[in-house]
């Protein structure tokens, strides 16, 4: 976990520590037998799912179903957050 201090939107401000994934697979793609491109980790529940460049776009589907607003990249070397409702990007 890394500490962050962001003032871009209320959802990003609510993230006090970034949840990082030790899971290097899209849990939904594994169940479906599909492939993913990059991975994202939900900052509300910690699930790791595939990005919008993946055919199934599981993380965006998770946002629409659960309304968990902020994700973090789960790609090695990437340190950024995305807020779906405010469409705000922030590096940390």
N, C-alpha and C positions, 0 to 999 in steps of 0.2 A: 504494500500500500504506500502511496505517495501523497503527501499533503499538497493541497492546491489552494490558491486564493484568487477567485474569479469574481468579477462584478458585472458580467455581461447580461445575465438574465437570472431570474429567481431560481430556475431549475439548476443552472450551473453553480450558483451561489450555494445551493443546498448540498452540493457534493463536497464534503470535507476531506475525504480520503478516497482516492481512486481505487476501485476494485479491479484487480488484475486477475487474469485467468491463468490457471495452470492447465486448463483444458484446451487442447490444440485441435479440436474438431467441432464441427457444427452438430450439436446433439440432434436436431431435427433432420438434417441431411443423412446422418447415420441411420436413423429410423426409416427414412424413405429410400435409402440406397442411392441418393443423388450426390453430386459433387458441389463443393463450395469454392469460392475464390479467396476472399479474405474474411477474417473473423472479427466480431465485435462483442463486447461484454456489457450487459445491461448493468447500470449503476444502481438500480433499485433492488433487483433480485439476484444478480450475479450470473445469470445464464449466459452462455456463449453461443452465438448463432452467426449465420453467414450474412454478408453485406449485400448491398443493392446490386453489386456487379455479379453476384451469383444468381443463377437462374431462379431459385426459389425465394430469394430475398426474405429469409426467415426473421432477421432482426426487425425489419420494418413491419412485418406481419405481427410480431410480438408487440411492438409499440402500439399498433392499431387495436390489438385485442386487450392488452393490459394497461395501456396508457402510462407506461414507465418512460419518462421523458428523456433521460440522458444515457448515452452509450459511450464507451471508450474503445479505441482500437485495441484489438488483441494481437496485433501483428508485432513481432519483435522489432524493437528500435523505434516504433511509432508511439508518440506520447501526445494524444489529442482526445478531446471530448466533442460530442455533437449533441445538441439539444433539438429534438424533433419539433416540439410545438413552436419554439422561437426561431428555429433554423439558424442557430448560433453555433459556431465552431470556435474552439479554444484549445491552444496548446498548453501543456503544463510541464 
